[in-house]
C-alpha cells in the first residue's frame, strides 16, 4: 500500500498545494549555497574611504537559505564609536529574518574579537566583512576593512579550482610551510583568496574532494625535499611524500600524493612543503615549474 511522505511540495492541489514560507525554505535552500551571488552586480563588496565612522556596501544579490535578495544601489552603514580603551572588531552582515520577513544589511558591534553570526530557524546571518575600530577612532580607513565574503555560484556546478604560485616563497628549513597561491586558473565557487590566507582552499560545499599538486625547490644539493596535505592545519594521514636530493644540481620538483578527503563547509586544505637543507629555500616559479594545487569536488 502506498504511503505519503510527511511533507511534499509544491503541487497544484492536495496537501502539497499549501506551501508555507518554512516549507519553501526547506527545499529551496538546496538549490544553491547560502551567500552573496558571485559575478552578480558588485557582490556586496564592503569598503571604507576615510569619510567618517562608516563603511559602504556595494550592490549585490544574495541567496540565503532559499530566499533571494537584491540591492541595486550602494549602502552606507554607520560604525558606532569606540571608547573601550582597546581596538574593537565589528562584523558587516547580510541577515535574512524569517520572523519579520526581510533581508537586510547590518553591522554587528564586536569586542576584541568579531561577533559570531546567528544561524537558526528565526534568523540567518551571512558575514561580508570585518571592521577594525581603534579606540577613539573618528574615521574608518580602507585598511580597517577585511573581506570575509564566501561568494556562491548561481549554478550548481561542482566546486573545483586550479591554483598556481606566481612569486617565489621562502620554504623554511626543517619545517612544513603552507604553500601560497597568487594566481587562479579557475575557482568555480570563489573558495580561494589571493590576499587573505592565500594558502587555503575553503570548502564551499560539504562532501569529498580530490586534491593534487606539486611544489618546486631552488637548487641545493643538501637534505631532503617533500610535501604533504593538511586539513584545518593538521596533516592528512598517508599524504606525505619525502625524497632525498642525492646531491642534485638542478631545482627539485616534488609531486604531492593524490588524495581524497571529506570536508565540511568552511573546512580548508593546504599543500605544505618541506626541506631540510639547513637554510631557507625559495620555491621555483618559472612557467613549467610553478607550485600548483588542484581541488575537485567528487561527491557527497
N, C-alpha and C positions, 0 to 999 in steps of 0.2 A: 504494500500500500504506500502510495506517495505521501511524503510528509513535507510540509512547507518549512522553509528556513525561518528563523526567528525574525529577521528583518531583511527586506529586499526593496530596491527602488532603482530608478524611477519607472513607473508604469502609468498607463492612461486610466486604469480602473483597478478596483480591488484594494487590498491593504497597501500595495506598493505605490498607490497614487497619492497618498498623503505624505509628502516629503517635508519634514521639518528642517530647520537650519542645522540641527545637530546631526540628522541623518545625512544630509547633503555633505557636511564636513567629514563624516565617517568614511565616505567613499572618494570624495574629490581630493582629499589630501594625498591620495596615492597617484594622482595624475602626474605631478612633478614635485620636486622637493620644495621645502619652505625657504624663502629668502628673496632678495632683490633679483629681478629677472636680468640676466646677462644680455648685453648688447641691445637693450631697450632704453630709449631716451638717454639719460646720464647716470643710470644705475644707482640713484640715491647717494652719489658721492658727497661726503661731508668735508668741508674745508673751513679755514678761518683766514682772515686777511688783516688782522690788527685793527679792525674797525670798531672795537669795543668788546664788552663782555657778551659775546655771541658767536655762534657758528652758523654756517649756511649749508643747506642741504639741496643739492641739485635735483632736477626732475628724475622721475623713475616710475617703474611699475614693479609690483611685488605679488607674490603668491604665498599666502600664509595659511597652512592647514586647510586648503580647499577654498580660501577666499582670495579674491583678486582686488588689488588697489592700484590707483594711478594718481600721480601728482605731476601736472604738466608744467608747473612753474617752480622757481626756486623758493625755498622756505628759510626764513631766519629764525633761529631758536635762541632764546636767552640762556646765558650761563649765570648761575647765582654767584654772588660774591663769596670770597673765602677768607674768613678771619680765624681759622682753626689754629694757625701757627705752623702748619705744615702743608705740603702740596697735597691736593685732592685730585682723585681720578673720577671723572664723570663718564657716563656712557650715553651715546645717542642711539635711539632705537626706533624701529617700527613696531607698532602694537596693534594686534587685532583683538578687540574687546568683544567677546561673544555675549556679554550682558547688555551693553549699550549699542551693539551692532554698528561698530565703526572701526575703521583702520586709520591710525594717526601716527604722526611723528612726535617724539618727546625726548626729553633729557632726564636721565636718572642721576640724581646727585649722589656721589660716592663718598668714600673716606680716603684713607691712604691707598686703598685698592678699589678697583672698579666694581660697582654693584653687579650682582648676578641678574640675568634676565629671568622673567617669570614665564613658565610654560605649564599651563594646566587647563582644565575644562572651561575656565572663565576668561582667561587672558593668555595670549601667546605673543611673546616679545622676541624680536629679532635684532641683534646688535649690528649697528652700522659703523660705529667708530668709538674710540675712547678719547677723552679730552683731559689733558693735564692742566690743572688750575693752580697756579702758585699762590701761596699765602699773600693776600693783599693785591693780587693782580687787578689791573684796570683794563686789560685788553687780552684777547686770545690771539696768538700768532699762529702762522701756518704750521710751525714745528711742534705746536702743542697738540695737534690732532693726529691720531694714529688710525689708519683704515682698519676696520675689523669686519668688513663685509664678506659673506660667504655667498657669492652670487650663484644662481641656479639657471640651468638651461631651460628654455621654453619648450624644448623637445625632450623626450625620454630616452635619449641616446645613452648607451653605456659609458660611464666615465673612462677616460683614457688621457694619457699625457706623454709627451716626449720632451725631455728637458736636457739642456746642454750647458756646459760651463764655458763662458766666453773670456774670463780673465783668470790668470794664474792664481792659485790659492796655496798658501803655505800649509803643508801637511806636517804636523808635529812629530818629533822623534818619540818612538815607543808609546804611541797614543792612537786611539781611534778618533779620527777627525771627521765630522759630518761634512760631506761634500756639498758645496753651494752651487746653485744654477742661476745664471743671469739671462738665459735665453730659453724660449719655449717654442718648439716647432709646432706644437698644438697642445691645448689644455681645455678639453671639452667643457669642464664644469668649473673653471677658474679655481681649481683646487691647489694651485701653487702660486706663490708670490715671489717676484724677483727682488723685492725690497724688504719684506718682513719675513723672518725665518726662511730664507731662500733655499735652505737645505731640505725643507719639508714638503711632502705631498700629503695634503689633509683630505681624508676620505669624505666625499660629499654624500655618499650613499653607503649604507651598511651592506656588507657582503664580502665575497672572496676576491682578492686582487692578485694578479700575477706581476712580479717585479723582475726586471732585468736591467743590466747596466754594466759600466766599466769605469775604471779610474786609471789615469796615467801619471807617471812619476818622472821627474827630471833625471838626467844621467847621474848615477852614483853607484859604485861597484861594491858597496858595503851593506851587509844586512839583508833583511827580507822585505817583501812588499806584499800587501794583502788588502782585503776589504771584507765587509760583512754588511748585512741588513739589520736595521734596528726599527722596532715599533715603539712609539712613545718614549724613545730614548733608551730602550732596553734591547739587547741583542736578540735577534730571532734565532732560535736554536737550529743548528745544522746549516747556517747560511755563510759561515766564514770560509774564506779562501786565503791561503798563505803560500808564497813561493820564495825560495832563495834567489838572490840576484846572480849568484855564481860568477862574480867578477865582471858583470855586464858593463859594456862601454857605450851603450845606447839607452835611450829612455825606455822605461818599462811600462807595459800596459797589463793590467790585471782585470780579467772579466769576472764579474760577480756571478755567483750561482743564481740560476733562475728559480725563484721560489714562489709559492702561493701562500697568502696569509689572510686570515679573516680580520676585518676591520669594522668597528662601529663608526657611526658618523662622528667626525672630528678626531678620530684616531689619526696618527700621522706616521709615515715611514720615511726613513733616510738611508742613504748609502754612506757608509763610514769607511774611510781609507786608513791604512796602517803602514808604517815603515819604521825601521829601527837602524837607520844609517848612522846615527849619532848626531845628526844635525836636522834642522827643518828642511824639507824638500818641497819645491814647488810642483804643482801639477803642470802637465803639458797641455796647452790649449790650441795647438795647431789644428787645422780643419780636420785632418784624418785621425787625430788622437784625442779630441776633446772628451773629457769625462762626461758621461751621459747617464740618464735614468729613464726607463720606460715603464709606465704603470698602466695596466689594463684590467678593467673590471671583468670578471669571468662568470659571476652569478651570485645568487643569494645563498 
